[in-house]
Amino acid sequence: MGKNQHVTPHPGGGYQVKGAGNSRATKIFDTQREAISFAKTIAQNQKSELFIHNRRGQIRERNSYGNDSYPPKG
């Protein structure tokens, strides 16, 4: 399982994608939508989780692309 990916506001404007524990952004985007699309691809390839933060830095959405501890029943 790879590093979880975080989409957060970038201090210089726009949004950034950062791997968990990384001090530097993987890539910076003008819009959150572009950042989410890029981070989703990484999370799917690495079978990790994607955390999307709001403008205040709080997690607003979380998606798992790896081993889900609570898989759907059925």
N, CA, C and O atoms as a Tripos MOL2 file, in Angstrom:
@<TRIPOS>MOLECULE
protein
  296   295    74     0     0
PROTEIN
NO_CHARGES

@<TRIPOS>ATOM
      1 N           0.8440   -1.1810    0.0000 N.3       1 MET1
      2 CA          0.0000    0.0000    0.0000 C.3       1 MET1
      3 C           0.8840    1.2380    0.0000 C.2       1 MET1
      4 O           1.8460    1.3210    0.7640 O.2       1 MET1
      5 N           0.5590    2.1970   -0.8580 N.am      2 GLY2
      6 CA          1.3450    3.4190   -0.9910 C.3       2 GLY2
      7 C           0.9360    4.4770    0.0140 C.2       2 GLY2
      8 O           0.1520    4.2290    0.9300 O.2       2 GLY2
      9 N           1.4880    5.6610   -0.1830 N.am      3 LYS3
     10 CA          1.1830    6.7860    0.7010 C.3       3 LYS3
     11 C          -0.2090    7.3220    0.4240 C.2       3 LYS3
     12 O          -0.6330    7.4140   -0.7280 O.2       3 LYS3
     13 N          -0.9180    7.6760    1.4910 N.am      4 ASN4
     14 CA         -2.1980    8.3410    1.3310 C.3       4 ASN4
     15 C          -1.9630    9.7070    0.6990 C.2       4 ASN4
     16 O          -0.9390   10.3430    0.9530 O.2       4 ASN4
     17 N          -2.8970   10.1570   -0.1160 N.am      5 GLN5
     18 CA         -2.7860   11.4260   -0.8260 C.3       5 GLN5
     19 C          -3.7300   12.4490   -0.1980 C.2       5 GLN5
     20 O          -4.8650   12.1310    0.1570 O.2       5 GLN5
     21 N          -3.2420   13.6770   -0.0690 N.am      6 HIS6
     22 CA         -4.0320   14.7570    0.5120 C.3       6 HIS6
     23 C          -4.1370   15.9100   -0.4850 C.2       6 HIS6
     24 O          -3.1370   16.3510   -1.0520 O.2       6 HIS6
     25 N          -5.3660   16.3890   -0.6880 N.am      7 VAL7
     26 CA         -5.6040   17.5910   -1.4940 C.3       7 VAL7
     27 C          -5.9000   18.7010   -0.4980 C.2       7 VAL7
     28 O          -6.9070   18.6630    0.2090 O.2       7 VAL7
     29 N          -5.0050   19.7030   -0.4470 N.am      8 THR8
     30 CA         -5.1330   20.7910    0.5160 C.3       8 THR8
     31 C          -4.9540   22.1350   -0.1790 C.2       8 THR8
     32 O          -4.3790   22.2060   -1.2650 O.2       8 THR8
     33 N          -5.4500   23.2070    0.4530 N.am      9 PRO9
     34 CA         -5.1880   24.5320   -0.1150 C.3       9 PRO9
     35 C          -3.6830   24.8030   -0.1040 C.2       9 PRO9
     36 O          -2.9890   24.4320    0.8430 O.2       9 PRO9
     37 N          -3.1840   25.4500   -1.1550 N.am     10 HIS10
     38 CA         -1.7670   25.8000   -1.2220 C.3      10 HIS10
     39 C          -1.6040   27.2110   -0.6670 C.2      10 HIS10
     40 O          -2.3870   28.0990   -1.0030 O.2      10 HIS10
     41 N          -0.5940   27.4300    0.1790 N.am     11 PRO11
     42 CA         -0.4130   28.7590    0.7720 C.3      11 PRO11
     43 C          -0.2710   29.8860   -0.2550 C.2      11 PRO11
     44 O          -0.6500   31.0250    0.0190 O.2      11 PRO11
     45 N           0.2700   29.5770   -1.4250 N.am     12 GLY12
     46 CA          0.4480   30.5870   -2.4600 C.3      12 GLY12
     47 C          -0.7640   30.7510   -3.3720 C.2      12 GLY12
     48 O          -0.7250   31.5300   -4.3230 O.2      12 GLY12
     49 N          -1.8360   30.0230   -3.0870 N.am     13 GLY13
     50 CA         -3.0350   30.0590   -3.9280 C.3      13 GLY13
     51 C          -3.2250   28.7330   -4.6430 C.2      13 GLY13
     52 O          -2.2550   28.0250   -4.9150 O.2      13 GLY13
     53 N          -4.4520   28.4010   -4.9450 N.am     14 GLY14
     54 CA         -4.7650   27.1490   -5.6130 C.3      14 GLY14
     55 C          -4.7760   25.9860   -4.6260 C.2      14 GLY14
     56 O          -4.9440   26.1790   -3.4220 O.2      14 GLY14
     57 N          -4.5950   24.7830   -5.1520 N.am     15 TYR15
     58 CA         -4.6230   23.5630   -4.3360 C.3      15 TYR15
     59 C          -3.4190   22.7090   -4.6470 C.2      15 TYR15
     60 O          -2.8980   22.7310   -5.7620 O.2      15 TYR15
     61 N          -2.9770   21.9550   -3.6550 N.am     16 GLN16
     62 CA         -1.8110   21.0950   -3.8240 C.3      16 GLN16
     63 C          -2.1600   19.6540   -3.5090 C.2      16 GLN16
     64 O          -3.0910   19.3710   -2.7550 O.2      16 GLN16
     65 N          -1.3890   18.7450   -4.1040 N.am     17 VAL17
     66 CA         -1.4880   17.3180   -3.8030 C.3      17 VAL17
     67 C          -0.1960   16.9590   -3.0850 C.2      17 VAL17
     68 O           0.9020   17.2190   -3.5780 O.2      17 VAL17
     69 N          -0.3490   16.3500   -1.8990 N.am     18 LYS18
     70 CA          0.8180   15.9430   -1.1150 C.3      18 LYS18
     71 C           0.6330   14.5090   -0.6450 C.2      18 LYS18
     72 O          -0.4560   14.1220   -0.2220 O.2      18 LYS18
     73 N           1.6900   13.7310   -0.7190 N.am     19 GLY19
     74 CA          1.6920   12.4030   -0.1360 C.3      19 GLY19
     75 C           1.8230   12.5330    1.3760 C.2      19 GLY19
     76 O           2.4880   13.4510    1.8560 O.2      19 GLY19
     77 N           1.2040   11.6360    2.1330 N.am     20 ALA20
     78 CA          1.2650   11.6840    3.5910 C.3      20 ALA20
     79 C           2.7150   11.7040    4.0620 C.2      20 ALA20
     80 O           3.5240   10.8770    3.6400 O.2      20 ALA20
     81 N           3.0360   12.6460    4.9320 N.am     21 GLY21
     82 CA          4.3820   12.7480    5.4790 C.3      21 GLY21
     83 C           5.3530   13.5590    4.6370 C.2      21 GLY21
     84 O           6.4580   13.8580    5.0880 O.2      21 GLY21
     85 N           4.9620   13.9180    3.4280 N.am     22 ASN22
     86 CA          5.8450   14.7120    2.5700 C.3      22 ASN22
     87 C           5.7990   16.1770    2.9800 C.2      22 ASN22
     88 O           4.7380   16.6900    3.3360 O.2      22 ASN22
     89 N           6.9420   16.8520    2.9310 N.am     23 SER23
     90 CA          6.9690   18.2720    3.2710 C.3      23 SER23
     91 C           6.6750   19.1370    2.0420 C.2      23 SER23
     92 O           6.2220   20.2740    2.1720 O.2      23 SER23
     93 N           6.9340   18.5970    0.8600 N.am     24 ARG24
     94 CA          6.7000   19.3560   -0.3720 C.3      24 ARG24
     95 C           5.5280   18.7770   -1.1520 C.2      24 ARG24
     96 O           5.2410   17.5820   -1.0870 O.2      24 ARG24
     97 N           4.8600   19.6590   -1.8910 N.am     25 ALA25
     98 CA          3.7240   19.2360   -2.7150 C.3      25 ALA25
     99 C           4.2200   18.4200   -3.9060 C.2      25 ALA25
    100 O           5.2760   18.7040   -4.4710 O.2      25 ALA25
    101 N           3.4490   17.4100   -4.2750 N.am     26 THR26
    102 CA          3.7450   16.6310   -5.4740 C.3      26 THR26
    103 C           3.4770   17.5050   -6.6880 C.2      26 THR26
    104 O           4.2590   17.5200   -7.6380 O.2      26 THR26
    105 N           2.3520   18.2420   -6.6500 N.am     27 LYS27
    106 CA          1.9770   19.1190   -7.7520 C.3      27 LYS27
    107 C           0.9790   20.1520   -7.2370 C.2      27 LYS27
    108 O           0.2150   19.8800   -6.3100 O.2      27 LYS27
    109 N           0.9900   21.3520   -7.8510 N.am     28 ILE28
    110 CA          0.0920   22.4470   -7.4670 C.3      28 ILE28
    111 C          -0.8400   22.7460   -8.6310 C.2      28 ILE28
    112 O          -0.4150   22.7650   -9.7870 O.2      28 ILE28
    113 N          -2.1120   22.9790   -8.3230 N.am     29 PHE29
    114 CA         -3.1370   23.2230   -9.3420 C.3      29 PHE29
    115 C          -3.8920   24.5190   -9.0490 C.2      29 PHE29
    116 O          -3.9280   24.9920   -7.9130 O.2      29 PHE29
    117 N          -4.4890   25.0790  -10.0920 N.am     30 ASP30
    118 CA         -5.3100   26.2830   -9.9340 C.3      30 ASP30
    119 C          -6.6330   25.9640   -9.2600 C.2      30 ASP30
    120 O          -7.1450   26.7660   -8.4790 O.2      30 ASP30
    121 N          -7.1990   24.7720   -9.5620 N.am     31 THR31
    122 CA         -8.5150   24.4320   -9.0190 C.3      31 THR31
    123 C          -8.4470   23.1610   -8.1920 C.2      31 THR31
    124 O          -7.5720   22.3170   -8.3850 O.2      31 THR31
    125 N          -9.3900   23.0430   -7.2670 N.am     32 GLN32
    126 CA         -9.4770   21.8430   -6.4440 C.3      32 GLN32
    127 C          -9.8660   20.6400   -7.3000 C.2      32 GLN32
    128 O          -9.3970   19.5280   -7.0600 O.2      32 GLN32
    129 N         -10.7130   20.8590   -8.2860 N.am     33 ARG33
    130 CA        -11.1600   19.7690   -9.1640 C.3      33 ARG33
    131 C          -9.9760   19.1150   -9.8700 C.2      33 ARG33
    132 O          -9.9010   17.8880   -9.9400 O.2      33 ARG33
    133 N          -9.0430   19.9250  -10.3970 N.am     34 GLU34
    134 CA         -7.8560   19.3760  -11.0680 C.3      34 GLU34
    135 C          -6.9890   18.5900  -10.0840 C.2      34 GLU34
    136 O          -6.4780   17.5190  -10.4120 O.2      34 GLU34
    137 N          -6.8300   19.1320   -8.8820 N.am     35 ALA35
    138 CA         -6.0090   18.4780   -7.8610 C.3      35 ALA35
    139 C          -6.6190   17.1320   -7.4530 C.2      35 ALA35
    140 O          -5.8970   16.1500   -7.2870 O.2      35 ALA35
    141 N          -7.9470   17.0850   -7.2910 N.am     36 ILE36
    142 CA         -8.6260   15.8510   -6.9040 C.3      36 ILE36
    143 C          -8.4460   14.7870   -7.9830 C.2      36 ILE36
    144 O          -8.1700   13.6280   -7.6720 O.2      36 ILE36
    145 N          -8.5980   15.1700   -9.2360 N.am     37 SER37
    146 CA         -8.4530   14.2260  -10.3400 C.3      37 SER37
    147 C          -7.0500   13.6140  -10.3530 C.2      37 SER37
    148 O          -6.9010   12.4030  -10.5120 O.2      37 SER37
    149 N          -6.0360   14.4440  -10.1870 N.am     38 PHE38
    150 CA         -4.6460   13.9900  -10.1760 C.3      38 PHE38
    151 C          -4.3910   13.0730   -8.9780 C.2      38 PHE38
    152 O          -3.7960   12.0060   -9.1300 O.2      38 PHE38
    153 N          -4.8410   13.4870   -7.7860 N.am     39 ALA39
    154 CA         -4.6150   12.7190   -6.5610 C.3      39 ALA39
    155 C          -5.3590   11.3830   -6.5920 C.2      39 ALA39
    156 O          -4.8680   10.3800   -6.0750 O.2      39 ALA39
    157 N          -6.5460   11.3790   -7.2040 N.am     40 LYS40
    158 CA         -7.3360   10.1490   -7.3000 C.3      40 LYS40
    159 C          -6.5820    9.0990   -8.1120 C.2      40 LYS40
    160 O          -6.5690    7.9240   -7.7450 O.2      40 LYS40
    161 N          -5.9640    9.5070   -9.1960 N.am     41 THR41
    162 CA         -5.1870    8.5950  -10.0370 C.3      41 THR41
    163 C          -4.0260    7.9920   -9.2410 C.2      41 THR41
    164 O          -3.7790    6.7890   -9.3200 O.2      41 THR41
    165 N          -3.3240    8.8170   -8.4840 N.am     42 ILE42
    166 CA         -2.2070    8.3310   -7.6740 C.3      42 ILE42
    167 C          -2.7130    7.3420   -6.6220 C.2      42 ILE42
    168 O          -2.1410    6.2660   -6.4480 O.2      42 ILE42
    169 N          -3.7880    7.7140   -5.9220 N.am     43 ALA43
    170 CA         -4.3340    6.8530   -4.8620 C.3      43 ALA43
    171 C          -4.7880    5.5070   -5.4280 C.2      43 ALA43
    172 O          -4.5830    4.4700   -4.7980 O.2      43 ALA43
    173 N          -5.3980    5.5180   -6.6060 N.am     44 GLN44
    174 CA         -5.8370    4.2660   -7.2220 C.3      44 GLN44
    175 C          -4.6350    3.4030   -7.5970 C.2      44 GLN44
    176 O          -4.6430    2.1950   -7.3610 O.2      44 GLN44
    177 N          -3.6110    4.0080   -8.1740 N.am     45 ASN45
    178 CA         -2.4100    3.2620   -8.5770 C.3      45 ASN45
    179 C          -1.6690    2.6870   -7.3760 C.2      45 ASN45
    180 O          -1.1110    1.5930   -7.4530 O.2      45 ASN45
    181 N          -1.6610    3.4220   -6.2690 N.am     46 GLN46
    182 CA         -0.9250    2.9870   -5.0800 C.3      46 GLN46
    183 C          -1.8050    2.2190   -4.0980 C.2      46 GLN46
    184 O          -1.3340    1.7730   -3.0520 O.2      46 GLN46
    185 N          -3.0910    2.0640   -4.4420 N.am     47 LYS47
    186 CA         -4.0480    1.3900   -3.5540 C.3      47 LYS47
    187 C          -4.0180    2.0010   -2.1580 C.2      47 LYS47
    188 O          -3.8660    1.3020   -1.1560 O.2      47 LYS47
    189 N          -4.1680    3.3250   -2.1200 N.am     48 SER48
    190 CA         -4.1300    4.0660   -0.8660 C.3      48 SER48
    191 C          -5.4080    4.8850   -0.7040 C.2      48 SER48
    192 O          -6.3850    4.6620   -1.4180 O.2      48 SER48
    193 N          -5.4030    5.8230    0.2240 N.am     49 GLU49
    194 CA         -6.5850    6.6420    0.4720 C.3      49 GLU49
    195 C          -6.3690    8.0630   -0.0150 C.2      49 GLU49
    196 O          -5.2410    8.5480   -0.1100 O.2      49 GLU49
    197 N          -7.4820    8.7150   -0.3210 N.am     50 LEU50
    198 CA         -7.4740   10.1040   -0.7700 C.3      50 LEU50
    199 C          -8.2420   10.9250    0.2470 C.2      50 LEU50
    200 O          -9.3950   10.6240    0.5550 O.2      50 LEU50
    201 N          -7.6040   11.9610    0.7670 N.am     51 PHE51
    202 CA         -8.2290   12.8790    1.7080 C.3      51 PHE51
    203 C          -8.3630   14.2390    1.0380 C.2      51 PHE51
    204 O          -7.3830   14.7940    0.5430 O.2      51 PHE51
    205 N          -9.5840   14.7740    1.0250 N.am     52 ILE52
    206 CA         -9.8380   16.0800    0.4200 C.3      52 ILE52
    207 C         -10.1570   17.0510    1.5520 C.2      52 ILE52
    208 O         -11.0920   16.8340    2.3230 O.2      52 ILE52
    209 N          -9.3680   18.1290    1.6470 N.am     53 HIS53
    210 CA         -9.5130   19.1130    2.7160 C.3      53 HIS53
    211 C         -10.2430   20.3520    2.1970 C.2      53 HIS53
    212 O         -10.1220   20.7100    1.0250 O.2      53 HIS53
    213 N         -10.9970   20.9990    3.0810 N.am     54 ASN54
    214 CA        -11.6610   22.2500    2.6940 C.3      54 ASN54
    215 C         -10.6820   23.4130    2.8360 C.2      54 ASN54
    216 O          -9.5160   23.2010    3.1710 O.2      54 ASN54
    217 N         -11.1380   24.6240    2.5890 N.am     55 ARG55
    218 CA        -10.2510   25.7970    2.6220 C.3      55 ARG55
    219 C          -9.6240   26.0330    3.9990 C.2      55 ARG55
    220 O          -8.5500   26.6260    4.1010 O.2      55 ARG55
    221 N         -10.2940   25.5680    5.0560 N.am     56 ARG56
    222 CA         -9.7630   25.7500    6.4100 C.3      56 ARG56
    223 C          -8.8760   24.5940    6.8360 C.2      56 ARG56
    224 O          -8.3900   24.5690    7.9670 O.2      56 ARG56
    225 N          -8.6590   23.6330    5.9420 N.am     57 GLY57
    226 CA         -7.7580   22.5260    6.2290 C.3      57 GLY57
    227 C          -8.4160   21.3090    6.8480 C.2      57 GLY57
    228 O          -7.7480   20.3080    7.1070 O.2      57 GLY57
    229 N          -9.7320   21.3820    7.0900 N.am     58 GLN58
    230 CA        -10.4400   20.2340    7.6720 C.3      58 GLN58
    231 C         -10.7780   19.2270    6.5760 C.2      58 GLN58
    232 O         -11.0710   19.6050    5.4420 O.2      58 GLN58
    233 N         -10.7350   17.9320    6.9280 N.am     59 ILE59
    234 CA        -11.0730   16.8900    5.9540 C.3      59 ILE59
    235 C         -12.5630   16.9430    5.6770 C.2      59 ILE59
    236 O         -13.3730   16.8560    6.5990 O.2      59 ILE59
    237 N         -12.9280   17.0860    4.4060 N.am     60 ARG60
    238 CA        -14.3400   17.1370    4.0310 C.3      60 ARG60
    239 C         -14.7980   15.8700    3.3240 C.2      60 ARG60
    240 O         -15.9940   15.5920    3.2410 O.2      60 ARG60
    241 N         -13.8370   15.1050    2.8140 N.am     61 GLU61
    242 CA        -14.1750   13.8730    2.1010 C.3      61 GLU61
    243 C         -12.9830   12.9280    2.1640 C.2      61 GLU61
    244 O         -11.8280   13.3540    2.2010 O.2      61 GLU61
    245 N         -13.2970   11.6190    2.1770 N.am     62 ARG62
    246 CA        -12.2460   10.6000    2.2300 C.3      62 ARG62
    247 C         -12.6720    9.4340    1.3520 C.2      62 ARG62
    248 O         -13.8010    8.9540    1.4560 O.2      62 ARG62
    249 N         -11.7700    8.9770    0.4860 N.am     63 ASN63
    250 CA        -12.0580    7.8480   -0.3950 C.3      63 ASN63
    251 C         -10.9410    6.8290   -0.2840 C.2      63 ASN63
    252 O          -9.7630    7.1870   -0.2890 O.2      63 ASN63
    253 N         -11.3120    5.5530   -0.1840 N.am     64 SER64
    254 CA        -10.3380    4.4810   -0.0680 C.3      64 SER64
    255 C         -10.2410    3.7240   -1.3880 C.2      64 SER64
    256 O         -11.2570    3.3130   -1.9500 O.2      64 SER64
    257 N          -9.0190    3.5420   -1.8800 N.am     65 TYR65
    258 CA         -8.7890    2.7940   -3.1170 C.3      65 TYR65
    259 C          -7.9280    1.5680   -2.8580 C.2      65 TYR65
    260 O          -7.4240    0.9410   -3.7900 O.2      65 TYR65
    261 N          -7.7610    1.2290   -1.5680 N.am     66 GLY66
    262 CA         -6.9510    0.0700   -1.2050 C.3      66 GLY66
    263 C          -7.7800   -0.9170   -0.4410 C.2      66 GLY66
    264 O          -8.9350   -1.1770   -0.7770 O.2      66 GLY66
    265 N          -7.1850   -1.4680    0.5900 N.am     67 ASN67
    266 CA         -7.8810   -2.4260    1.4480 C.3      67 ASN67
    267 C          -8.8090   -1.6600    2.3740 C.2      67 ASN67
    268 O          -8.3470   -0.9890    3.2970 O.2      67 ASN67
    269 N         -10.0950   -1.7510    2.1420 N.am     68 ASP68
    270 CA        -11.0870   -1.0680    2.9500 C.3      68 ASP68
    271 C         -11.3750   -1.8910    4.1910 C.2      68 ASP68
    272 O         -11.7300   -3.0650    4.0890 O.2      68 ASP68
    273 N         -11.2210   -1.2760    5.3870 N.am     69 SER69
    274 CA        -11.4950   -2.0080    6.6120 C.3      69 SER69
    275 C         -12.9780   -2.3000    6.8160 C.2      69 SER69
    276 O         -13.3400   -3.1700    7.6080 O.2      69 SER69
    277 N         -13.8360   -1.5680    6.0980 N.am     70 TYR70
    278 CA        -15.2770   -1.7820    6.1800 C.3      70 TYR70
    279 C         -15.8590   -1.9480    4.7840 C.2      70 TYR70
    280 O         -16.5940   -1.0790    4.3150 O.2      70 TYR70
    281 N         -15.5370   -3.0650    4.1040 N.am     71 PRO71
    282 CA        -16.0560   -3.2440    2.7320 C.3      71 PRO71
    283 C         -17.5660   -3.4180    2.7410 C.2      71 PRO71
    284 O         -18.1270   -3.8800    3.7350 O.2      71 PRO71
    285 N         -18.2300   -3.0560    1.6540 N.am     72 PRO72
    286 CA        -19.6840   -3.2280    1.5850 C.3      72 PRO72
    287 C         -20.0680   -4.7040    1.6260 C.2      72 PRO72
    288 O         -19.3700   -5.5590    1.0800 O.2      72 PRO72
    289 N         -21.1860   -4.9850    2.2810 N.am     73 LYS73
    290 CA        -21.6520   -6.3660    2.3550 C.3      73 LYS73
    291 C         -22.5530   -6.6610    1.1690 C.2      73 LYS73
    292 O         -23.2890   -5.7890    0.7050 O.2      73 LYS73
    293 N         -22.4940   -7.8720    0.6890 N.am     74 GLY74
    294 CA        -23.4140   -8.1830   -0.3890 C.3      74 GLY74
    295 C         -22.9540   -9.1520   -1.3620 C.2      74 GLY74
    296 O         -23.6770   -9.4700   -2.3060 O.2      74 GLY74
@<TRIPOS>BOND
     1     1     2 1
     2     2     3 1
     3     3     4 2
     4     3     5 am
     5     5     6 1
     6     6     7 1
     7     7     8 2
     8     7     9 am
     9     9    10 1
    10    10    11 1
    11    11    12 2
    12    11    13 am
    13    13    14 1
    14    14    15 1
    15    15    16 2
    16    15    17 am
    17    17    18 1
    18    18    19 1
    19    19    20 2
    20    19    21 am
    21    21    22 1
    22    22    23 1
    23    23    24 2
    24    23    25 am
    25    25    26 1
    26    26    27 1
    27    27    28 2
    28    27    29 am
    29    29    30 1
    30    30    31 1
    31    31    32 2
    32    31    33 am
    33    33    34 1
    34    34    35 1
    35    35    36 2
    36    35    37 am
    37    37    38 1
    38    38    39 1
    39    39    40 2
    40    39    41 am
    41    41    42 1
    42    42    43 1
    43    43    44 2
    44    43    45 am
    45    45    46 1
    46    46    47 1
    47    47    48 2
    48    47    49 am
    49    49    50 1
    50    50    51 1
    51    51    52 2
    52    51    53 am
    53    53    54 1
    54    54    55 1
    55    55    56 2
    56    55    57 am
    57    57    58 1
    58    58    59 1
    59    59    60 2
    60    59    61 am
    61    61    62 1
    62    62    63 1
    63    63    64 2
    64    63    65 am
    65    65    66 1
    66    66    67 1
    67    67    68 2
    68    67    69 am
    69    69    70 1
    70    70    71 1
    71    71    72 2
    72    71    73 am
    73    73    74 1
    74    74    75 1
    75    75    76 2
    76    75    77 am
    77    77    78 1
    78    78    79 1
    79    79    80 2
    80    79    81 am
    81    81    82 1
    82    82    83 1
    83    83    84 2
    84    83    85 am
    85    85    86 1
    86    86    87 1
    87    87    88 2
    88    87    89 am
    89    89    90 1
    90    90    91 1
    91    91    92 2
    92    91    93 am
    93    93    94 1
    94    94    95 1
    95    95    96 2
    96    95    97 am
    97    97    98 1
    98    98    99 1
    99    99   100 2
   100    99   101 am
   101   101   102 1
   102   102   103 1
   103   103   104 2
   104   103   105 am
   105   105   106 1
   106   106   107 1
   107   107   108 2
   108   107   109 am
   109   109   110 1
   110   110   111 1
   111   111   112 2
   112   111   113 am
   113   113   114 1
   114   114   115 1
   115   115   116 2
   116   115   117 am
   117   117   118 1
   118   118   119 1
   119   119   120 2
   120   119   121 am
   121   121   122 1
   122   122   123 1
   123   123   124 2
   124   123   125 am
   125   125   126 1
   126   126   127 1
   127   127   128 2
   128   127   129 am
   129   129   130 1
   130   130   131 1
   131   131   132 2
   132   131   133 am
   133   133   134 1
   134   134   135 1
   135   135   136 2
   136   135   137 am
   137   137   138 1
   138   138   139 1
   139   139   140 2
   140   139   141 am
   141   141   142 1
   142   142   143 1
   143   143   144 2
   144   143   145 am
   145   145   146 1
   146   146   147 1
   147   147   148 2
   148   147   149 am
   149   149   150 1
   150   150   151 1
   151   151   152 2
   152   151   153 am
   153   153   154 1
   154   154   155 1
   155   155   156 2
   156   155   157 am
   157   157   158 1
   158   158   159 1
   159   159   160 2
   160   159   161 am
   161   161   162 1
   162   162   163 1
   163   163   164 2
   164   163   165 am
   165   165   166 1
   166   166   167 1
   167   167   168 2
   168   167   169 am
   169   169   170 1
   170   170   171 1
   171   171   172 2
   172   171   173 am
   173   173   174 1
   174   174   175 1
   175   175   176 2
   176   175   177 am
   177   177   178 1
   178   178   179 1
   179   179   180 2
   180   179   181 am
   181   181   182 1
   182   182   183 1
   183   183   184 2
   184   183   185 am
   185   185   186 1
   186   186   187 1
   187   187   188 2
   188   187   189 am
   189   189   190 1
   190   190   191 1
   191   191   192 2
   192   191   193 am
   193   193   194 1
   194   194   195 1
   195   195   196 2
   196   195   197 am
   197   197   198 1
   198   198   199 1
   199   199   200 2
   200   199   201 am
   201   201   202 1
   202   202   203 1
   203   203   204 2
   204   203   205 am
   205   205   206 1
   206   206   207 1
   207   207   208 2
   208   207   209 am
   209   209   210 1
   210   210   211 1
   211   211   212 2
   212   211   213 am
   213   213   214 1
   214   214   215 1
   215   215   216 2
   216   215   217 am
   217   217   218 1
   218   218   219 1
   219   219   220 2
   220   219   221 am
   221   221   222 1
   222   222   223 1
   223   223   224 2
   224   223   225 am
   225   225   226 1
   226   226   227 1
   227   227   228 2
   228   227   229 am
   229   229   230 1
   230   230   231 1
   231   231   232 2
   232   231   233 am
   233   233   234 1
   234   234   235 1
   235   235   236 2
   236   235   237 am
   237   237   238 1
   238   238   239 1
   239   239   240 2
   240   239   241 am
   241   241   242 1
   242   242   243 1
   243   243   244 2
   244   243   245 am
   245   245   246 1
   246   246   247 1
   247   247   248 2
   248   247   249 am
   249   249   250 1
   250   250   251 1
   251   251   252 2
   252   251   253 am
   253   253   254 1
   254   254   255 1
   255   255   256 2
   256   255   257 am
   257   257   258 1
   258   258   259 1
   259   259   260 2
   260   259   261 am
   261   261   262 1
   262   262   263 1
   263   263   264 2
   264   263   265 am
   265   265   266 1
   266   266   267 1
   267   267   268 2
   268   267   269 am
   269   269   270 1
   270   270   271 1
   271   271   272 2
   272   271   273 am
   273   273   274 1
   274   274   275 1
   275   275   276 2
   276   275   277 am
   277   277   278 1
   278   278   279 1
   279   279   280 2
   280   279   281 am
   281   281   282 1
   282   282   283 1
   283   283   284 2
   284   283   285 am
   285   285   286 1
   286   286   287 1
   287   287   288 2
   288   287   289 am
   289   289   290 1
   290   290   291 1
   291   291   292 2
   292   291   293 am
   293   293   294 1
   294   294   295 1
   295   295   296 2
@<TRIPOS>SUBSTRUCTURE
     1 MET1         2 RESIDUE 1 A MET
     2 GLY2         6 RESIDUE 1 A GLY
     3 LYS3        10 RESIDUE 1 A LYS
     4 ASN4        14 RESIDUE 1 A ASN
     5 GLN5        18 RESIDUE 1 A GLN
     6 HIS6        22 RESIDUE 1 A HIS
     7 VAL7        26 RESIDUE 1 A VAL
     8 THR8        30 RESIDUE 1 A THR
     9 PRO9        34 RESIDUE 1 A PRO
    10 HIS10       38 RESIDUE 1 A HIS
    11 PRO11       42 RESIDUE 1 A PRO
    12 GLY12       46 RESIDUE 1 A GLY
    13 GLY13       50 RESIDUE 1 A GLY
    14 GLY14       54 RESIDUE 1 A GLY
    15 TYR15       58 RESIDUE 1 A TYR
    16 GLN16       62 RESIDUE 1 A GLN
    17 VAL17       66 RESIDUE 1 A VAL
    18 LYS18       70 RESIDUE 1 A LYS
    19 GLY19       74 RESIDUE 1 A GLY
    20 ALA20       78 RESIDUE 1 A ALA
    21 GLY21       82 RESIDUE 1 A GLY
    22 ASN22       86 RESIDUE 1 A ASN
    23 SER23       90 RESIDUE 1 A SER
    24 ARG24       94 RESIDUE 1 A ARG
    25 ALA25       98 RESIDUE 1 A ALA
    26 THR26      102 RESIDUE 1 A THR
    27 LYS27      106 RESIDUE 1 A LYS
    28 ILE28      110 RESIDUE 1 A ILE
    29 PHE29      114 RESIDUE 1 A PHE
    30 ASP30      118 RESIDUE 1 A ASP
    31 THR31      122 RESIDUE 1 A THR
    32 GLN32      126 RESIDUE 1 A GLN
    33 ARG33      130 RESIDUE 1 A ARG
    34 GLU34      134 RESIDUE 1 A GLU
    35 ALA35      138 RESIDUE 1 A ALA
    36 ILE36      142 RESIDUE 1 A ILE
    37 SER37      146 RESIDUE 1 A SER
    38 PHE38      150 RESIDUE 1 A PHE
    39 ALA39      154 RESIDUE 1 A ALA
    40 LYS40      158 RESIDUE 1 A LYS
    41 THR41      162 RESIDUE 1 A THR
    42 ILE42      166 RESIDUE 1 A ILE
    43 ALA43      170 RESIDUE 1 A ALA
    44 GLN44      174 RESIDUE 1 A GLN
    45 ASN45      178 RESIDUE 1 A ASN
    46 GLN46      182 RESIDUE 1 A GLN
    47 LYS47      186 RESIDUE 1 A LYS
    48 SER48      190 RESIDUE 1 A SER
    49 GLU49      194 RESIDUE 1 A GLU
    50 LEU50      198 RESIDUE 1 A LEU
    51 PHE51      202 RESIDUE 1 A PHE
    52 ILE52      206 RESIDUE 1 A ILE
    53 HIS53      210 RESIDUE 1 A HIS
    54 ASN54      214 RESIDUE 1 A ASN
    55 ARG55      218 RESIDUE 1 A ARG
    56 ARG56      222 RESIDUE 1 A ARG
    57 GLY57      226 RESIDUE 1 A GLY
    58 GLN58      230 RESIDUE 1 A GLN
    59 ILE59      234 RESIDUE 1 A ILE
    60 ARG60      238 RESIDUE 1 A ARG
    61 GLU61      242 RESIDUE 1 A GLU
    62 ARG62      246 RESIDUE 1 A ARG
    63 ASN63      250 RESIDUE 1 A ASN
    64 SER64      254 RESIDUE 1 A SER
    65 TYR65      258 RESIDUE 1 A TYR
    66 GLY66      262 RESIDUE 1 A GLY
    67 ASN67      266 RESIDUE 1 A ASN
    68 ASP68      270 RESIDUE 1 A ASP
    69 SER69      274 RESIDUE 1 A SER
    70 TYR70      278 RESIDUE 1 A TYR
    71 PRO71      282 RESIDUE 1 A PRO
    72 PRO72      286 RESIDUE 1 A PRO
    73 LYS73      290 RESIDUE 1 A LYS
    74 GLY74      294 RESIDUE 1 A GLY
